[in-house]
Amino acid sequence: MIGDQDRRSRATPYQDLPEVGDPRAYGRRRSGLRRFLGGSPTAVFLKLLFLSVLVGAAMAMLGLTPGLLFWRLYDAGRALIDLGLETFHDFGRWILAGAVVVVPLWLLSRFFAMGK
């Protein structure tokens, strides 16, 4: 059956929205938070808590601490930057300077686009 010939009643896009004084309107405002988090805050918190326990246990078994991990990543990144920027010193500075401005603006635009 072709969709245009379907004679069943169709719901209007605004028929399920609550009126201004309706108590259900409060639930609609929370949907942005749920959409941003990817679920209810409690469920997201429990998922993150479970994953934190798993990652913490794995790091403890490997003898890693958050500080040690940070400094290892920092040293590795610093070594790569030193190696890469020796050849392209000015070009690398341009990339980093531009990224400091572009990436936060891009993130802000993504956050504001979520509301639409």
Summary of the structure (lengths in Angstrom):
residues: 116
radius of gyration: 24.7
end to end distance: 33.0
largest distance: 70.3
contacts: 201
relative contact order: 0.05
helix: 73%
strand: 0%
